[in-house]
Amino acid sequence: MTTITSATPTAAHHAGSTPASTDLLVAGLGPAGTALLSAAREAGELDRWLDRGLVVVDPDGDGSGQLGGYAVRSDTTGRVFAEVGRAALRTPTADEAMLLARCDDDEPLPLRVAAQLLAMAARPTLSAVAQALVVGAVTSVTPGPEGAKVTIATAAGPQSVAARNVVIACGGRAWMPAELSGLGGAVVHSDAVIRGNVAARGHVLVVGGSHSAFSAARVLLEGGEVDRVTIAHRSPIRVTYADAAAAAADGCRFGPRDVCPATGRVFRFGGLRNDSAALYRAIRDGAETRVELTTTPVSKLVVSADLVVAATGYAERVGSLLPRGGGTCTFDTDAALHQGGRLVAGVFGLGLGSGRRRDTATGGEPSFTSTIDGVWFYRNVAAPAMLERISST
Ligand SMILES: Cc1cc2nc3c(=O)[nH]c(=O)nc-3n(C[C@H](O)[C@H](O)[C@H](O)COP(=O)(O)OP(=O)(O)OC[C@H]3O[C@@H](n4cnc5c(N)ncnc54)[C@H](O)[C@@H]3O)c2cc1C
């Protein structure tokens, strides 16, 4: 995570200032939570939110969330992050303008730099909500008929606030299926690999076919001690193309349901981009012989690997905050929380782990059925929809 700047309020300013009740509580100041507050600010809603009661909670968020901790380049282009910066900083300083200009192209960015840019872009919004910030971590959310009771661990001790609406934007938790977690110490999640926290050698089995799988494979091979990587994937590996002509030129077979109706891109959401796409093409074309792709079931492959990397994605965090025994947590298309199949009124999810799927409002190829994440998506689709949802209650 990037360094907290002087524009970011500190614990000393806010510890102990939690109100007893509030209209809205936003937990998490990563790219998703910040996108919601920025959308409110840009729409002229933030002052109304502050008047009606707003509490924002994060232990140390500067708007960049977890992105700065990864040792890889972005799967989106620098332009995406520059756009966020431009929208937020109407009169950038010379240093800010230089960083914006440096990032504003179709190349990927080291995520460390992307995080710097996001933190920079978040400053005006974080200043605007400084009076509402509680430095701490939400530890429990207990839903009730009039909203939820939220407990926050702060440096001054636990604090409690009754909130009519709660938006959980605390990021995701690395998720591993039982068949892999049961294998014990020789299994790690791709999140740890992509952070550069795993030393491996020999033959590594990567389970999954997403960006994380290819990013993990790259990091392991760059480490120099791994000589063979097997990527075991269930669904076909796809690459994102600017349009149908580019897909056809690359020998890609696709149908009408693989084309985004809004942009004409092929496999817009489901395809690999940038470094992951380059690695996939190198494997496909025989230029990268250390990596093998297979659809053989994992149970048959595990025995031959020195390490198994589960590139199996991220799940919601909200389940661990709710009272025990309520059942599985899911979010509907309005991002409202359901537990055990029942609506939990007034509790919403935003960002990584909140499971937003494709619909006509999101764009993207109709054949894509997985969850959608990304800074552009939070800023342009998820946060505006949440703003409308919250403002109408
Ligand atoms: C490896 C990887 C690479 C990615 N690369 C890209 C990319 O190139 N481009 C792109 O657009 N997207 C990318 N994404 C997807 C997405 O943009 C990021 O995951 C992004 O960090 C998600 O933002 P978030 O705000 O949902 O969560 P996070 O970034 O995890 O932020 C969560 C925030 O919540 C706070 N928090 C956590 N727990 C609590 C609590 N209990 N109470 C209060 N606050 C809490 C944290 O301090 C943090 O500030 C990538 C994701 C991963 C996993």
The ligand as an SDF file (V2000), in Angstrom:
LIG
                    3D

 53 58  0  0  0  0  0  0  0  0999 V2000
   -3.7430   -9.4830   -8.2880 C   0  0  0  0  0  0  0  0  0  0  0  0
   -4.7740   -8.4920   -8.7340 C   0  0  0  0  0  0  0  0  0  0  0  0
   -4.4820   -7.6220   -9.7550 C   0  0  0  0  0  0  0  0  0  0  0  0
   -5.4450   -6.7080  -10.1860 C   0  0  0  0  0  0  0  0  0  0  0  0
   -5.1410   -5.8700  -11.2110 N   0  0  0  0  0  0  0  0  0  0  0  0
   -6.0430   -4.9730  -11.6220 C   0  0  0  0  0  0  0  0  0  0  0  0
   -5.7400   -4.0690  -12.6940 C   0  0  0  0  0  0  0  0  0  0  0  0
   -4.6660   -4.1170  -13.2850 O   0  0  0  0  0  0  0  0  0  0  0  0
   -6.6690   -3.1680  -13.0680 N   0  0  0  0  0  0  0  0  0  0  0  0
   -7.8860   -3.0990  -12.4490 C   0  0  0  0  0  0  0  0  0  0  0  0
   -8.6830   -2.2520  -12.8270 O   0  0  0  0  0  0  0  0  0  0  0  0
   -8.2140   -3.9490  -11.4540 N   0  0  0  0  0  0  0  0  0  0  0  0
   -7.3350   -4.8850  -11.0160 C   0  0  0  0  0  0  0  0  0  0  0  0
   -7.6750   -5.7430  -10.0180 N   0  0  0  0  0  0  0  0  0  0  0  0
   -9.0680   -5.7910   -9.5250 C   0  0  0  0  0  0  0  0  0  0  0  0
   -9.4460   -4.6960   -8.5190 C   0  0  0  0  0  0  0  0  0  0  0  0
   -9.3670   -3.4150   -9.1060 O   0  0  0  0  0  0  0  0  0  0  0  0
   -8.5810   -4.7300   -7.2640 C   0  0  0  0  0  0  0  0  0  0  0  0
   -8.7180   -5.9700   -6.6190 O   0  0  0  0  0  0  0  0  0  0  0  0
   -8.9490   -3.6350   -6.2590 C   0  0  0  0  0  0  0  0  0  0  0  0
   -7.9070   -3.5440   -5.3070 O   0  0  0  0  0  0  0  0  0  0  0  0
  -10.2700   -3.9170   -5.5480 C   0  0  0  0  0  0  0  0  0  0  0  0
  -10.6300   -2.7790   -4.8320 O   0  0  0  0  0  0  0  0  0  0  0  0
  -11.5140   -2.8670   -3.5060 P   0  0  0  0  0  0  0  0  0  0  0  0
  -11.6860   -1.4740   -3.0310 O   0  0  0  0  0  0  0  0  0  0  0  0
  -12.7090   -3.6850   -3.7610 O   0  0  0  0  0  0  0  0  0  0  0  0
  -10.6570   -3.7320   -2.4540 O   0  0  0  0  0  0  0  0  0  0  0  0
   -9.2140   -3.4970   -1.8170 P   0  0  0  0  0  0  0  0  0  0  0  0
   -8.2580   -2.9650   -2.7910 O   0  0  0  0  0  0  0  0  0  0  0  0
   -8.8780   -4.7640   -1.1210 O   0  0  0  0  0  0  0  0  0  0  0  0
   -9.4640   -2.3630   -0.7080 O   0  0  0  0  0  0  0  0  0  0  0  0
  -10.2120   -2.6390    0.4420 C   0  0  0  0  0  0  0  0  0  0  0  0
  -10.0730   -1.5130    1.4410 C   0  0  0  0  0  0  0  0  0  0  0  0
  -10.8570   -1.8730    2.5830 O   0  0  0  0  0  0  0  0  0  0  0  0
  -10.1080   -1.7060    3.7690 C   0  0  0  0  0  0  0  0  0  0  0  0
  -10.5790   -2.6870    4.7460 N   0  0  0  0  0  0  0  0  0  0  0  0
  -10.3390   -4.0220    4.7610 C   0  0  0  0  0  0  0  0  0  0  0  0
  -10.9730   -4.5860    5.8050 N   0  0  0  0  0  0  0  0  0  0  0  0
  -11.6510   -3.5900    6.4370 C   0  0  0  0  0  0  0  0  0  0  0  0
  -12.5010   -3.5490    7.5720 C   0  0  0  0  0  0  0  0  0  0  0  0
  -12.7920   -4.6430    8.2700 N   0  0  0  0  0  0  0  0  0  0  0  0
  -13.0320   -2.3630    7.9480 N   0  0  0  0  0  0  0  0  0  0  0  0
  -12.7640   -1.2360    7.2470 C   0  0  0  0  0  0  0  0  0  0  0  0
  -11.9560   -1.2230    6.1500 N   0  0  0  0  0  0  0  0  0  0  0  0
  -11.4140   -2.3810    5.7610 C   0  0  0  0  0  0  0  0  0  0  0  0
   -8.6450   -1.9000    3.3480 C   0  0  0  0  0  0  0  0  0  0  0  0
   -7.7800   -1.2060    4.2490 O   0  0  0  0  0  0  0  0  0  0  0  0
   -8.6520   -1.2850    1.9340 C   0  0  0  0  0  0  0  0  0  0  0  0
   -8.3800    0.0970    1.9990 O   0  0  0  0  0  0  0  0  0  0  0  0
   -6.7320   -6.6680   -9.5700 C   0  0  0  0  0  0  0  0  0  0  0  0
   -7.0040   -7.5550   -8.5230 C   0  0  0  0  0  0  0  0  0  0  0  0
   -6.0450   -8.4500   -8.1070 C   0  0  0  0  0  0  0  0  0  0  0  0
   -6.4050   -9.3850   -6.9800 C   0  0  0  0  0  0  0  0  0  0  0  0
  1  2  1  0
  2  3  1  0
  2 52  2  0
  3  4  2  0
  4  5  1  0
  4 50  1  0
  5  6  2  0
  6  7  1  0
  6 13  1  0
  7  8  2  0
  7  9  1  0
  9 10  1  0
 10 11  2  0
 10 12  1  0
 12 13  2  0
 13 14  1  0
 14 15  1  0
 14 50  1  0
 15 16  1  0
 16 17  1  0
 16 18  1  0
 18 19  1  0
 18 20  1  0
 20 21  1  0
 20 22  1  0
 22 23  1  0
 23 24  1  0
 24 25  2  0
 24 26  1  0
 24 27  1  0
 27 28  1  0
 28 29  2  0
 28 30  1  0
 28 31  1  0
 31 32  1  0
 32 33  1  0
 33 34  1  0
 33 48  1  0
 34 35  1  0
 35 36  1  0
 35 46  1  0
 36 37  1  0
 36 45  1  0
 37 38  2  0
 38 39  1  0
 39 40  1  0
 39 45  2  0
 40 41  1  0
 40 42  2  0
 42 43  1  0
 43 44  2  0
 44 45  1  0
 46 47  1  0
 46 48  1  0
 48 49  1  0
 50 51  2  0
 51 52  1  0
 52 53  1  0
M  END
$$$$
